[in-house]
Amino acid sequence: MLQESLTYYPPREPRNSRSQYLQGISRTERYFQDYTILGHGGGTLGFTAGMYWLEDTDIVVVFLANVGGMHSGLAASPIGWFFRQVWMPAVMRYLGR
């Protein structure tokens, strides 16, 4: 079951993207620095959550927030921006990477 979950099936119509969608898990190459990230996130009005693993490391980051990007009128999720621009650099600095 784990092998099936981590098997990438390309879409019928490829998009120009670094992301691959597996069976409920997304994989994005070079998400942060040179690290590939695997995980799943989502949200609704007033709530955002995600769990991501940096491939080939022991780093797993989970976030839960009482704010959602849905219907915010912003193109990019404020939580996604915070995760990538603030949280990931802090985690990497803490771990000495």
Buried (B, 14 or more C-beta within 10 A) or exposed (E): EEEEEEEEEEEEEEEEEEEBBBEEBBBBEEBBEEBBBBBEBEBEEEBBBBBBBBBEEEBEBEBEBEBBBEEEEEEEBBBBEBBBEEBBEEBBEEEEE
